[in-house]
Amino acid sequence: MSHDRYDDAARERLVEEPPKRVDAPVRTPFERDRARVVHAAASRRLAAKTQVMGPQADDFVRNRLTHSLEVAQIARDLSRALGSQPDIAETAALAHDLGHPPFGHNGERVLAELGEACGGFEGNAQTLRILTRLEAKTDGAGLNLTRATLDACTKYPWPRSEAEEPQGVHADGSPRFVVKFGVYDDDRPVFDWMRRGADGSRQCLEAQVMDLADDVAYSVHDVEDGVAAERVDLTAIDEAAVWQTVRDWYLPDAGDDVLDKTLAGLRSVGSWPQTPYDGGRRSLAALKNLTSDLIGRFCGAVQHATFAAGDGPFVRYAADLVVPEETRLEIAVLKGIAAHYVMRADDRVALMERQRELLAELVALLAHRGPDAMERQFADDWSVAADDADRLRVVVDQVASLTDQSAVAWHAALRGPA
């Protein structure tokens, strides 16, 4: 990878920074970006935020931080193989879930509904807000990352007004209503600066790598967590029920014949289990080998397809990542298995309903109490808010910053004795 493939515009920061001390370690701008995300408070909070199963459910299951680390490893390896800047892809992967609120997508659903008056809520738009405004490093610019790194962190490079209508249903069967977008209206100035020179709403190559790495990681690892929690048995899949979930959540037009063929392809992987998981070391090793083989299968297929499609360079807007249809289908089938057996399980659906009720009450309590109930930085934001919509955005920012457990604790403290 040649560093000069990333020009001055790619390395530019919103706020110009003075030269580093002569005795400081020599690092590229993109290595500095990575360090800033690693050391961010928002990164530490991911350790106590839900991935699929809550962080308190089991010592084995993943949380948002461990998931982000795994996405980062996949993104870095694929980026290096393609010849692009691995620090950019890795940083984007480390940052991609920073905007997730308590209780993951379930919490996102609540904040999107309650935040309607201030422009809604979306975890990826919140990530941009954290990186460029809320996380303290450079006054007025958040972490002040380079343009190339910020662009790579932007999974949905468009505002809410240009977002497509959501499809499918939630775990409880209700229609999805959370639209996917990458920037709130009041964050447009930094977004427009970041996207200078971009091709419409196209993702840069490094964002495509991050996006794929996220899909690969959670499709494989959510199944692994489900197997280890004894919710998923890969030797006894109820195909009719799983295929319906796949259609409800991911591939509305996929026929049974296509999904049957896709599952047969996954079962042809040599490490696919032939006997049920029993929790012993042999089963643990077999499960880990399966996850490794699947990740290698998906990333290898994408790498080969991308190289076959063009000569590159595979940098920024000079090329696109190519995901073969077979790989796309296999990832969707794995996500459907986890969704059916874990996210749609009766006990989890009931838990998610209680989580939504708690978060809605917490938003109402904070909106009523105002700055006296908030952390200092959000209380300061409240004091300069221009209107009710701006004050609601401050409440949403505060709630979104909390971990699962701190949301529960804040709710109990603000509500007082029952």
FINUDO-51731 format. One record per residue (C-alpha): residue number from 0; chain; x, y, z. Coordinates in steps of 0.05 Angstrom, whole numbers, padded with zeros to 5 digits, always signed. Example, Ala and Ser with C-alpha at 12.3 -4.5 7.8 and 13.67 -1.06 7.14 Angstrom:
<sites>
{k:0 c:A east:+00246 north:-00090 up:+00156} $
{k:1 c:A east:+00273 north:-00021 up:+00143} $
</sites>
This chain:
<sites>
{k:0 c:A east:+00000 north:+00000 up:+00000} $
{k:1 c:A east:+00028 north:+00067 up:-00022} $
{k:2 c:A east:+00013 north:+00123 up:+00026} $
{k:3 c:A east:+00014 north:+00174 up:-00031} $
{k:4 c:A east:-00051 north:+00144 up:-00058} $
{k:5 c:A east:-00084 north:+00187 up:-00004} $
{k:6 c:A east:-00074 north:+00260 up:-00023} $
{k:7 c:A east:-00075 north:+00324 up:+00018} $
{k:8 c:A east:-00151 north:+00327 up:+00015} $
{k:9 c:A east:-00157 north:+00257 up:+00044} $
{k:10 c:A east:-00110 north:+00275 up:+00101} $
{k:11 c:A east:-00142 north:+00342 up:+00116} $
{k:12 c:A east:-00175 north:+00355 up:+00184} $
{k:13 c:A east:-00232 north:+00403 up:+00196} $
{k:14 c:A east:-00190 north:+00442 up:+00245} $
{k:15 c:A east:-00117 north:+00449 up:+00226} $
{k:16 c:A east:-00071 north:+00422 up:+00280} $
{k:17 c:A east:-00001 north:+00447 up:+00298} $
{k:18 c:A east:+00059 north:+00401 up:+00284} $
{k:19 c:A east:+00072 north:+00347 up:+00336} $
{k:20 c:A east:+00131 north:+00352 up:+00384} $
{k:21 c:A east:+00197 north:+00331 up:+00354} $
{k:22 c:A east:+00204 north:+00277 up:+00408} $
{k:23 c:A east:+00134 north:+00248 up:+00394} $
{k:24 c:A east:+00129 north:+00180 up:+00358} $
{k:25 c:A east:+00126 north:+00188 up:+00282} $
{k:26 c:A east:+00057 north:+00166 up:+00259} $
{k:27 c:A east:+00015 north:+00176 up:+00197} $
{k:28 c:A east:-00048 north:+00219 up:+00202} $
{k:29 c:A east:-00089 north:+00155 up:+00197} $
{k:30 c:A east:-00052 north:+00122 up:+00254} $
{k:31 c:A east:-00068 north:+00183 up:+00296} $
{k:32 c:A east:-00141 north:+00175 up:+00277} $
{k:33 c:A east:-00141 north:+00103 up:+00301} $
{k:34 c:A east:-00110 north:+00122 up:+00367} $
{k:35 c:A east:-00162 north:+00176 up:+00379} $
{k:36 c:A east:-00219 north:+00127 up:+00369} $
{k:37 c:A east:-00186 north:+00074 up:+00413} $
{k:38 c:A east:-00178 north:+00124 up:+00470} $
{k:39 c:A east:-00247 north:+00155 up:+00463} $
{k:40 c:A east:-00296 north:+00149 up:+00522} $
{k:41 c:A east:-00350 north:+00127 up:+00473} $
{k:42 c:A east:-00307 north:+00067 up:+00455} $
{k:43 c:A east:-00302 north:+00045 up:+00527} $
{k:44 c:A east:-00377 north:+00049 up:+00536} $
{k:45 c:A east:-00386 north:-00003 up:+00481} $
{k:46 c:A east:-00363 north:-00057 up:+00530} $
{k:47 c:A east:-00429 north:-00049 up:+00568} $
{k:48 c:A east:-00476 north:-00043 up:+00508} $
{k:49 c:A east:-00518 north:-00100 up:+00479} $
{k:50 c:A east:-00495 north:-00135 up:+00415} $
{k:51 c:A east:-00548 north:-00189 up:+00410} $
{k:52 c:A east:-00553 north:-00218 up:+00479} $
{k:53 c:A east:-00542 north:-00169 up:+00537} $
{k:54 c:A east:-00472 north:-00160 up:+00565} $
{k:55 c:A east:-00495 north:-00189 up:+00632} $
{k:56 c:A east:-00525 north:-00252 up:+00600} $
{k:57 c:A east:-00461 north:-00292 up:+00599} $
{k:58 c:A east:-00385 north:-00283 up:+00602} $
{k:59 c:A east:-00379 north:-00314 up:+00533} $
{k:60 c:A east:-00426 north:-00272 up:+00492} $
{k:61 c:A east:-00403 north:-00212 up:+00453} $
{k:62 c:A east:-00417 north:-00139 up:+00470} $
{k:63 c:A east:-00411 north:-00080 up:+00424} $
{k:64 c:A east:-00337 north:-00070 up:+00440} $
{k:65 c:A east:-00315 north:-00142 up:+00427} $
{k:66 c:A east:-00358 north:-00141 up:+00364} $
{k:67 c:A east:-00323 north:-00077 up:+00341} $
{k:68 c:A east:-00255 north:-00107 up:+00354} $
{k:69 c:A east:-00272 north:-00167 up:+00312} $
{k:70 c:A east:-00300 north:-00124 up:+00256} $
{k:71 c:A east:-00235 north:-00083 up:+00259} $
{k:72 c:A east:-00192 north:-00145 up:+00251} $
{k:73 c:A east:-00232 north:-00168 up:+00190} $
{k:74 c:A east:-00232 north:-00099 up:+00159} $
{k:75 c:A east:-00158 north:-00089 up:+00169} $
{k:76 c:A east:-00139 north:-00156 up:+00138} $
{k:77 c:A east:-00185 north:-00145 up:+00078} $
{k:78 c:A east:-00161 north:-00074 up:+00068} $
{k:79 c:A east:-00088 north:-00096 up:+00070} $
{k:80 c:A east:-00102 north:-00151 up:+00020} $
{k:81 c:A east:-00134 north:-00101 up:-00028} $
{k:82 c:A east:-00076 north:-00052 up:-00021} $
{k:83 c:A east:-00116 north:+00004 up:+00012} $
{k:84 c:A east:-00098 north:+00039 up:+00077} $
{k:85 c:A east:-00112 north:-00012 up:+00133} $
{k:86 c:A east:-00112 north:+00041 up:+00188} $
{k:87 c:A east:-00170 north:+00076 up:+00156} $
{k:88 c:A east:-00213 north:+00014 up:+00149} $
{k:89 c:A east:-00195 north:-00010 up:+00219} $
{k:90 c:A east:-00212 north:+00058 up:+00250} $
{k:91 c:A east:-00279 north:+00059 up:+00214} $
{k:92 c:A east:-00293 north:-00010 up:+00241} $
{k:93 c:A east:-00274 north:+00009 up:+00312} $
{k:94 c:A east:-00320 north:+00070 up:+00306} $
{k:95 c:A east:-00379 north:+00040 up:+00268} $
{k:96 c:A east:-00422 north:+00025 up:+00329} $
{k:97 c:A east:-00404 north:+00085 up:+00373} $
{k:98 c:A east:-00472 north:+00115 up:+00361} $
{k:99 c:A east:-00512 north:+00055 up:+00385} $
{k:100 c:A east:-00555 north:+00072 up:+00446} $
{k:101 c:A east:-00570 north:+00026 up:+00505} $
{k:102 c:A east:-00602 north:-00040 up:+00484} $
{k:103 c:A east:-00575 north:-00037 up:+00413} $
{k:104 c:A east:-00624 north:-00033 up:+00355} $
{k:105 c:A east:-00681 north:-00040 up:+00405} $
{k:106 c:A east:-00661 north:+00025 up:+00438} $
{k:107 c:A east:-00650 north:+00057 up:+00370} $
{k:108 c:A east:-00723 north:+00042 up:+00354} $
{k:109 c:A east:-00746 north:+00080 up:+00416} $
{k:110 c:A east:-00702 north:+00141 up:+00405} $
{k:111 c:A east:-00722 north:+00144 up:+00331} $
{k:112 c:A east:-00795 north:+00149 up:+00351} $
{k:113 c:A east:-00788 north:+00196 up:+00410} $
{k:114 c:A east:-00737 north:+00240 up:+00373} $
{k:115 c:A east:-00782 north:+00253 up:+00314} $
{k:116 c:A east:-00790 north:+00327 up:+00332} $
{k:117 c:A east:-00715 north:+00339 up:+00330} $
{k:118 c:A east:-00700 north:+00300 up:+00266} $
{k:119 c:A east:-00704 north:+00228 up:+00291} $
{k:120 c:A east:-00648 north:+00182 up:+00312} $
{k:121 c:A east:-00603 north:+00135 up:+00274} $
{k:122 c:A east:-00542 north:+00100 up:+00303} $
{k:123 c:A east:-00497 north:+00116 up:+00244} $
{k:124 c:A east:-00517 north:+00190 up:+00244} $
{k:125 c:A east:-00503 north:+00189 up:+00319} $
{k:126 c:A east:-00434 north:+00160 up:+00305} $
{k:127 c:A east:-00417 north:+00219 up:+00260} $
{k:128 c:A east:-00443 north:+00266 up:+00314} $
{k:129 c:A east:-00399 north:+00233 up:+00367} $
{k:130 c:A east:-00337 north:+00235 up:+00323} $
{k:131 c:A east:-00346 north:+00307 up:+00301} $
{k:132 c:A east:-00381 north:+00341 up:+00360} $
{k:133 c:A east:-00395 north:+00303 up:+00424} $
{k:134 c:A east:-00329 north:+00267 up:+00438} $
{k:135 c:A east:-00281 north:+00318 up:+00468} $
{k:136 c:A east:-00213 north:+00326 up:+00435} $
{k:137 c:A east:-00214 north:+00389 up:+00392} $
{k:138 c:A east:-00262 north:+00445 up:+00408} $
{k:139 c:A east:-00317 north:+00447 up:+00357} $
{k:140 c:A east:-00293 north:+00386 up:+00318} $
{k:141 c:A east:-00298 north:+00326 up:+00364} $
{k:142 c:A east:-00239 north:+00279 up:+00351} $
{k:143 c:A east:-00220 north:+00321 up:+00289} $
{k:144 c:A east:-00207 north:+00260 up:+00246} $
{k:145 c:A east:-00182 north:+00264 up:+00175} $
{k:146 c:A east:-00231 north:+00269 up:+00118} $
{k:147 c:A east:-00214 north:+00200 up:+00092} $
{k:148 c:A east:-00225 north:+00167 up:+00160} $
{k:149 c:A east:-00291 north:+00204 up:+00174} $
{k:150 c:A east:-00316 north:+00185 up:+00104} $
{k:151 c:A east:-00298 north:+00112 up:+00117} $
{k:152 c:A east:-00339 north:+00115 up:+00182} $
{k:153 c:A east:-00401 north:+00137 up:+00143} $
{k:154 c:A east:-00442 north:+00075 up:+00127} $
{k:155 c:A east:-00501 north:+00114 up:+00100} $
{k:156 c:A east:-00474 north:+00177 up:+00066} $
{k:157 c:A east:-00540 north:+00214 up:+00059} $
{k:158 c:A east:-00588 north:+00255 up:+00102} $
{k:159 c:A east:-00655 north:+00231 up:+00128} $
{k:160 c:A east:-00692 north:+00267 up:+00073} $
{k:161 c:A east:-00659 north:+00222 up:+00021} $
{k:162 c:A east:-00666 north:+00156 up:+00059} $
{k:163 c:A east:-00706 north:+00098 up:+00030} $
{k:164 c:A east:-00768 north:+00073 up:+00066} $
{k:165 c:A east:-00752 north:+00015 up:+00113} $
{k:166 c:A east:-00776 north:-00055 up:+00097} $
{k:167 c:A east:-00790 north:-00118 up:+00138} $
{k:168 c:A east:-00811 north:-00126 up:+00210} $
{k:169 c:A east:-00783 north:-00123 up:+00280} $
{k:170 c:A east:-00774 north:-00184 up:+00324} $
{k:171 c:A east:-00844 north:-00174 up:+00352} $
{k:172 c:A east:-00874 north:-00173 up:+00282} $
{k:173 c:A east:-00888 north:-00098 up:+00279} $
{k:174 c:A east:-00867 north:-00062 up:+00215} $
{k:175 c:A east:-00798 north:-00029 up:+00215} $
{k:176 c:A east:-00800 north:+00046 up:+00214} $
{k:177 c:A east:-00728 north:+00067 up:+00230} $
{k:178 c:A east:-00698 north:+00096 up:+00166} $
{k:179 c:A east:-00624 north:+00089 up:+00152} $
{k:180 c:A east:-00585 north:+00154 up:+00144} $
{k:181 c:A east:-00517 north:+00181 up:+00163} $
{k:182 c:A east:-00525 north:+00254 up:+00184} $
{k:183 c:A east:-00574 north:+00297 up:+00224} $
{k:184 c:A east:-00592 north:+00364 up:+00193} $
{k:185 c:A east:-00554 north:+00404 up:+00245} $
{k:186 c:A east:-00490 north:+00364 up:+00229} $
{k:187 c:A east:-00493 north:+00379 up:+00155} $
{k:188 c:A east:-00435 north:+00429 up:+00154} $
{k:189 c:A east:-00383 north:+00378 up:+00175} $
{k:190 c:A east:-00416 north:+00324 up:+00132} $
{k:191 c:A east:-00413 north:+00369 up:+00071} $
{k:192 c:A east:-00340 north:+00384 up:+00086} $
{k:193 c:A east:-00325 north:+00310 up:+00094} $
{k:194 c:A east:-00360 north:+00291 up:+00029} $
{k:195 c:A east:-00325 north:+00343 up:-00013} $
{k:196 c:A east:-00304 north:+00308 up:-00077} $
{k:197 c:A east:-00348 north:+00247 up:-00064} $
{k:198 c:A east:-00391 north:+00216 up:-00118} $
{k:199 c:A east:-00463 north:+00229 up:-00096} $
{k:200 c:A east:-00485 north:+00180 up:-00042} $
{k:201 c:A east:-00433 north:+00128 up:-00060} $
{k:202 c:A east:-00393 north:+00097 up:-00003} $
{k:203 c:A east:-00318 north:+00104 up:-00008} $
{k:204 c:A east:-00280 north:+00038 up:-00016} $
{k:205 c:A east:-00258 north:+00038 up:+00057} $
{k:206 c:A east:-00330 north:+00047 up:+00081} $
{k:207 c:A east:-00350 north:-00012 up:+00037} $
{k:208 c:A east:-00296 north:-00054 up:+00071} $
{k:209 c:A east:-00321 north:-00033 up:+00140} $
{k:210 c:A east:-00393 north:-00048 up:+00120} $
{k:211 c:A east:-00376 north:-00117 up:+00094} $
{k:212 c:A east:-00332 north:-00133 up:+00155} $
{k:213 c:A east:-00391 north:-00115 up:+00199} $
{k:214 c:A east:-00438 north:-00161 up:+00160} $
{k:215 c:A east:-00388 north:-00218 up:+00161} $
{k:216 c:A east:-00373 north:-00210 up:+00235} $
{k:217 c:A east:-00443 north:-00207 up:+00261} $
{k:218 c:A east:-00471 north:-00260 up:+00214} $
{k:219 c:A east:-00418 north:-00310 up:+00237} $
{k:220 c:A east:-00409 north:-00289 up:+00310} $
{k:221 c:A east:-00483 north:-00281 up:+00326} $
{k:222 c:A east:-00493 north:-00353 up:+00305} $
{k:223 c:A east:-00432 north:-00373 up:+00346} $
{k:224 c:A east:-00461 north:-00338 up:+00407} $
{k:225 c:A east:-00528 north:-00370 up:+00395} $
{k:226 c:A east:-00497 north:-00439 up:+00390} $
{k:227 c:A east:-00456 north:-00429 up:+00454} $
{k:228 c:A east:-00519 north:-00405 up:+00490} $
{k:229 c:A east:-00554 north:-00468 up:+00466} $
{k:230 c:A east:-00606 north:-00429 up:+00429} $
{k:231 c:A east:-00582 north:-00451 up:+00360} $
{k:232 c:A east:-00570 north:-00523 up:+00338} $
{k:233 c:A east:-00537 north:-00522 up:+00269} $
{k:234 c:A east:-00553 north:-00596 up:+00260} $
{k:235 c:A east:-00628 north:-00585 up:+00268} $
{k:236 c:A east:-00649 north:-00522 up:+00231} $
{k:237 c:A east:-00723 north:-00511 up:+00220} $
{k:238 c:A east:-00714 north:-00488 up:+00149} $
{k:239 c:A east:-00786 north:-00466 up:+00136} $
{k:240 c:A east:-00788 north:-00422 up:+00198} $
{k:241 c:A east:-00717 north:-00394 up:+00186} $
{k:242 c:A east:-00732 north:-00379 up:+00113} $
{k:243 c:A east:-00792 north:-00338 up:+00134} $
{k:244 c:A east:-00748 north:-00297 up:+00181} $
{k:245 c:A east:-00697 north:-00288 up:+00126} $
{k:246 c:A east:-00752 north:-00260 up:+00081} $
{k:247 c:A east:-00781 north:-00217 up:+00137} $
{k:248 c:A east:-00714 north:-00186 up:+00156} $
{k:249 c:A east:-00666 north:-00189 up:+00098} $
{k:250 c:A east:-00686 north:-00219 up:+00031} $
{k:251 c:A east:-00761 north:-00208 up:+00018} $
{k:252 c:A east:-00760 north:-00240 up:-00051} $
{k:253 c:A east:-00717 north:-00301 up:-00037} $
{k:254 c:A east:-00750 north:-00367 up:-00055} $
{k:255 c:A east:-00743 north:-00431 up:-00016} $
{k:256 c:A east:-00702 north:-00463 up:-00072} $
{k:257 c:A east:-00650 north:-00408 up:-00069} $
{k:258 c:A east:-00645 north:-00410 up:+00007} $
{k:259 c:A east:-00642 north:-00487 up:+00007} $
{k:260 c:A east:-00584 north:-00484 up:-00042} $
{k:261 c:A east:-00550 north:-00430 up:-00001} $
{k:262 c:A east:-00554 north:-00471 up:+00063} $
{k:263 c:A east:-00528 north:-00532 up:+00026} $
{k:264 c:A east:-00468 north:-00491 up:+00007} $
{k:265 c:A east:-00455 north:-00471 up:+00079} $
{k:266 c:A east:-00463 north:-00543 up:+00101} $
{k:267 c:A east:-00409 north:-00563 up:+00051} $
{k:268 c:A east:-00358 north:-00524 up:+00092} $
{k:269 c:A east:-00315 north:-00579 up:+00123} $
{k:270 c:A east:-00322 north:-00553 up:+00194} $
{k:271 c:A east:-00398 north:-00548 up:+00193} $
{k:272 c:A east:-00421 north:-00589 up:+00254} $
{k:273 c:A east:-00447 north:-00659 up:+00245} $
{k:274 c:A east:-00466 north:-00669 up:+00318} $
{k:275 c:A east:-00500 north:-00621 up:+00368} $
{k:276 c:A east:-00458 north:-00574 up:+00409} $
{k:277 c:A east:-00446 north:-00600 up:+00480} $
{k:278 c:A east:-00402 north:-00546 up:+00512} $
{k:279 c:A east:-00340 north:-00589 up:+00516} $
{k:280 c:A east:-00271 north:-00568 up:+00490} $
{k:281 c:A east:-00279 north:-00609 up:+00427} $
{k:282 c:A east:-00345 north:-00574 up:+00411} $
{k:283 c:A east:-00315 north:-00506 up:+00429} $
{k:284 c:A east:-00256 north:-00518 up:+00383} $
{k:285 c:A east:-00302 north:-00542 up:+00327} $
{k:286 c:A east:-00346 north:-00480 up:+00334} $
{k:287 c:A east:-00286 north:-00434 up:+00332} $
{k:288 c:A east:-00259 north:-00469 up:+00270} $
{k:289 c:A east:-00326 north:-00460 up:+00237} $
{k:290 c:A east:-00327 north:-00385 up:+00250} $
{k:291 c:A east:-00256 north:-00379 up:+00223} $
{k:292 c:A east:-00272 north:-00419 up:+00161} $
{k:293 c:A east:-00334 north:-00379 up:+00146} $
{k:294 c:A east:-00299 north:-00312 up:+00154} $
{k:295 c:A east:-00243 north:-00336 up:+00108} $
{k:296 c:A east:-00295 north:-00362 up:+00058} $
{k:297 c:A east:-00332 north:-00295 up:+00054} $
{k:298 c:A east:-00271 north:-00249 up:+00054} $
{k:299 c:A east:-00234 north:-00293 up:+00004} $
{k:300 c:A east:-00293 north:-00292 up:-00044} $
{k:301 c:A east:-00299 north:-00217 up:-00040} $
{k:302 c:A east:-00225 north:-00206 up:-00050} $
{k:303 c:A east:-00223 north:-00250 up:-00112} $
{k:304 c:A east:-00285 north:-00218 up:-00141} $
{k:305 c:A east:-00260 north:-00148 up:-00129} $
{k:306 c:A east:-00192 north:-00162 up:-00162} $
{k:307 c:A east:-00228 north:-00195 up:-00221} $
{k:308 c:A east:-00271 north:-00133 up:-00231} $
{k:309 c:A east:-00215 north:-00083 up:-00242} $
{k:310 c:A east:-00142 north:-00065 up:-00232} $
{k:311 c:A east:-00153 north:-00014 up:-00177} $
{k:312 c:A east:-00123 north:+00021 up:-00142} $
{k:313 c:A east:-00172 north:+00000 up:-00088} $
{k:314 c:A east:-00173 north:+00067 up:-00053} $
{k:315 c:A east:-00228 north:+00118 up:-00037} $
{k:316 c:A east:-00269 north:+00128 up:-00101} $
{k:317 c:A east:-00222 north:+00094 up:-00151} $
{k:318 c:A east:-00257 north:+00026 up:-00144} $
{k:319 c:A east:-00314 north:-00011 up:-00110} $
{k:320 c:A east:-00316 north:-00074 up:-00068} $
{k:321 c:A east:-00350 north:-00132 up:-00104} $
{k:322 c:A east:-00392 north:-00180 up:-00062} $
{k:323 c:A east:-00412 north:-00242 up:-00100} $
{k:324 c:A east:-00486 north:-00260 up:-00098} $
{k:325 c:A east:-00470 north:-00327 up:-00066} $
{k:326 c:A east:-00433 north:-00293 up:-00010} $
{k:327 c:A east:-00489 north:-00243 up:+00000} $
{k:328 c:A east:-00540 north:-00299 up:+00006} $
{k:329 c:A east:-00497 north:-00340 up:+00054} $
{k:330 c:A east:-00488 north:-00281 up:+00100} $
{k:331 c:A east:-00563 north:-00268 up:+00099} $
{k:332 c:A east:-00579 north:-00341 up:+00116} $
{k:333 c:A east:-00532 north:-00339 up:+00176} $
{k:334 c:A east:-00564 north:-00274 up:+00200} $
{k:335 c:A east:-00632 north:-00306 up:+00191} $
{k:336 c:A east:-00613 north:-00366 up:+00233} $
{k:337 c:A east:-00591 north:-00320 up:+00290} $
{k:338 c:A east:-00652 north:-00275 up:+00282} $
{k:339 c:A east:-00701 north:-00333 up:+00285} $
{k:340 c:A east:-00672 north:-00371 up:+00344} $
{k:341 c:A east:-00645 north:-00313 up:+00386} $
{k:342 c:A east:-00678 north:-00246 up:+00369} $
{k:343 c:A east:-00747 north:-00276 up:+00357} $
{k:344 c:A east:-00747 north:-00321 up:+00418} $
{k:345 c:A east:-00807 north:-00308 up:+00463} $
{k:346 c:A east:-00765 north:-00290 up:+00524} $
{k:347 c:A east:-00723 north:-00241 up:+00484} $
{k:348 c:A east:-00783 north:-00208 up:+00453} $
{k:349 c:A east:-00813 north:-00197 up:+00522} $
{k:350 c:A east:-00747 north:-00169 up:+00548} $
{k:351 c:A east:-00741 north:-00122 up:+00490} $
{k:352 c:A east:-00811 north:-00095 up:+00504} $
{k:353 c:A east:-00790 north:-00079 up:+00576} $
{k:354 c:A east:-00726 north:-00046 up:+00551} $
{k:355 c:A east:-00766 north:+00000 up:+00505} $
{k:356 c:A east:-00813 north:+00019 up:+00561} $
{k:357 c:A east:-00754 north:+00036 up:+00607} $
{k:358 c:A east:-00719 north:+00078 up:+00555} $
{k:359 c:A east:-00782 north:+00116 up:+00537} $
{k:360 c:A east:-00793 north:+00133 up:+00610} $
{k:361 c:A east:-00721 north:+00155 up:+00617} $
{k:362 c:A east:-00728 north:+00203 up:+00559} $
{k:363 c:A east:-00791 north:+00232 up:+00590} $
{k:364 c:A east:-00758 north:+00239 up:+00658} $
{k:365 c:A east:-00697 north:+00274 up:+00630} $
{k:366 c:A east:-00739 north:+00321 up:+00587} $
{k:367 c:A east:-00778 north:+00340 up:+00649} $
{k:368 c:A east:-00719 north:+00348 up:+00696} $
{k:369 c:A east:-00674 north:+00382 up:+00646} $
{k:370 c:A east:-00600 north:+00399 up:+00658} $
{k:371 c:A east:-00601 north:+00384 up:+00733} $
{k:372 c:A east:-00608 north:+00310 up:+00716} $
{k:373 c:A east:-00555 north:+00309 up:+00661} $
{k:374 c:A east:-00480 north:+00301 up:+00656} $
{k:375 c:A east:-00443 north:+00368 up:+00653} $
{k:376 c:A east:-00428 north:+00368 up:+00579} $
{k:377 c:A east:-00501 north:+00355 up:+00561} $
{k:378 c:A east:-00526 north:+00405 up:+00613} $
{k:379 c:A east:-00482 north:+00456 up:+00578} $
{k:380 c:A east:-00513 north:+00438 up:+00511} $
{k:381 c:A east:-00582 north:+00447 up:+00541} $
{k:382 c:A east:-00564 north:+00516 up:+00566} $
{k:383 c:A east:-00548 north:+00540 up:+00495} $
{k:384 c:A east:-00605 north:+00503 up:+00460} $
{k:385 c:A east:-00647 north:+00550 up:+00418} $
{k:386 c:A east:-00715 north:+00515 up:+00424} $
{k:387 c:A east:-00752 north:+00453 up:+00446} $
{k:388 c:A east:-00727 north:+00413 up:+00387} $
{k:389 c:A east:-00655 north:+00428 up:+00405} $
{k:390 c:A east:-00668 north:+00411 up:+00478} $
{k:391 c:A east:-00698 north:+00344 up:+00457} $
{k:392 c:A east:-00636 north:+00330 up:+00416} $
{k:393 c:A east:-00594 north:+00341 up:+00479} $
{k:394 c:A east:-00638 north:+00291 up:+00517} $
{k:395 c:A east:-00629 north:+00241 up:+00460} $
{k:396 c:A east:-00554 north:+00252 up:+00460} $
{k:397 c:A east:-00551 north:+00241 up:+00535} $
{k:398 c:A east:-00593 north:+00177 up:+00533} $
{k:399 c:A east:-00556 north:+00149 up:+00473} $
{k:400 c:A east:-00490 north:+00157 up:+00509} $
{k:401 c:A east:-00510 north:+00111 up:+00566} $
{k:402 c:A east:-00494 north:+00038 up:+00573} $
{k:403 c:A east:-00548 north:-00014 up:+00585} $
{k:404 c:A east:-00535 north:-00016 up:+00659} $
{k:405 c:A east:-00528 north:+00059 up:+00668} $
{k:406 c:A east:-00594 north:+00069 up:+00632} $
{k:407 c:A east:-00627 north:+00022 up:+00682} $
{k:408 c:A east:-00593 north:+00057 up:+00741} $
{k:409 c:A east:-00611 north:+00127 up:+00716} $
{k:410 c:A east:-00683 north:+00106 up:+00706} $
{k:411 c:A east:-00688 north:+00078 up:+00776} $
{k:412 c:A east:-00655 north:+00140 up:+00807} $
{k:413 c:A east:-00697 north:+00191 up:+00770} $
{k:414 c:A east:-00762 north:+00154 up:+00779} $
{k:415 c:A east:-00752 north:+00147 up:+00853} $
{k:416 c:A east:-00789 north:+00097 up:+00898} $
{k:417 c:A east:-00847 north:+00063 up:+00863} $
</sites>
